[in-house]
């Protein structure tokens, strides 16, 4: 029989036996919301005590008081205190660590338990489908895999982390691998000027530096001593100005290789496109003159050279991944007050043209906006300028004052209110875009009267708050939200998929600004069909801006690397008469097309067989619907084919509204429009091109008038059956991804 000493030794041995082991993170106990772990460790659990060791086997702390059942039920993510330390479990019990500790007898038991537990755990974590998951980063989720964390002088904490939606599916060794790659790449963030000194001190070490254009502008001279092997420029259209300062500062970096990323390689003219190509490959073209001559005279050779340096992908590559998008260009009749003031303002043509254009744009939105602006300028102007503003204000009726705000005084605002009221009844979120903060102020008040919850992002919004605003808007639990967006301040990068309705209240001369703004809701993560309404005051500068945008958009023909000769285009004379009001025109743009469809909404092949269209001359205006580059077989043989080249119409499908695939337009009437008067020639042809891809696209359009039943079908398709559109004179409908 064993003596008492043997019994005592047996009891001690059983108490000291290790029953399970966890790999953990450990750190000092802290009240911080986001724990700062000191490192990885091992947690060995006995029946009556727990030991925390480092990975090297050094004891950190030990404690007692936890039952064996509590310790065996720990899961991944569980936290507990060990003396003055906190630990977080990173994986299931590890039999291998137990074996290394010298307790072989229980390895098999734990292995079986772990295998069984691992099987259920694997089922639990299994990803069952591959739907898009919106990111959670930025919500301070404690499960984020934080790679780096710094605090600015103002106390704002900046974090680099792997989002929890990804991190939660990573095993411990995968997390270690991500952290290892982050450290080895020596990713360097330049957030303030002092960081530049650190970067310079590391110039003999391979690394990746992420720096904003604004920081480049402030520290270009200091960065010039750093050797750059590869320069990657996101949003590269910011260096479109050939003689711009930012472009010169990037040149100072002397990068051996350059990669430019942009969605808008050409916005205004051919020189901007040359600037980007020349920055990426300075040796490709000797000068802009050679670039331009090749573009106009030797398109085949020109396209061959471009193919060496440019890879072009359009939105069509993601069409199948997104729901349908329908764009509506809505022409609104100007009110009697708008027409009266518009005509009176022509007497101010001898003054600054740009000031007058700006005034007309505000008038198109609402007379109140122009009146308010002129009153403020009169109060702050010089004495000698006061007479001008007094005369300007005399264009308004004597009864008009700062309180004269009525939706009936603006055809565009009238239509806006009708659309907004309809969306409110449907409990739809809506994004509202304008180029003027003054206009956003007016629209904000109207939204409040319809009991919308307002979120707004413009130039005054702090960068730190932008993502908070976007996340609140995109939340599924928030309904009846209106997001007011400044086109220039918030048109880039935002993801507003919480809404599937957008109203672009006014247009910018640069088509890229509007295109970027209109792309905010039709993005990855959008699950509903998107309806985008672009409002135009008919016959005014609003329509001239649209026409000018279309002419600029035709420059994409060069970017698409297609033939650029012999494409029909609007003449500059037709676009230069900015100041003339066409109050008798339902849609001047449609008149310029010389379309003969009478607003009945037929497709081109339907018009050919329609008995009411008997003239060969009329049918010559409509190309085959399946092949936009082919004319109808019944076309008059004497028709002048030089106006529209057969092979050159194919790229026109990408000319106007984000590579539209099919296009239908709707008109009120087909009233005849007078010839353009000789206007002030302030809109010269900067592009110096004799080509436009517009006509090929517009020739495929059909239009509907309210006098025909098809116009009601249009309203039904847009879910606007109950919406009053009496002030609408014309609608163009652009369909993508059907």
Beta strands, then each sheet from edge to edge (+ up, - down):
strand 1: 20-28
strand 2: 39-45
strand 3: 49-54
strand 4: 59-64
strand 5: 79-82
strand 6: 85-89
strand 7: 145-151
strand 8: 157-162
strand 9: 187-189
strand 10: 208-210
strand 11: 230-233
strand 12: 257-260
strand 13: 325-332
strand 14: 430-434
strand 15: 453-457
strand 16: 481-486
strand 17: 501-504
strand 18: 530-537
strand 19: 662-667
strand 20: 728-736
sheet 1: 4+ 3- 2+ 1- 6+ 5-
sheet 2: 7+ 8-
sheet 3: 9+ 10+
sheet 4: 11+ 12+
sheet 5: 15+ 16+ 14+ 17+ 18+ 13+ 20- 19+
end
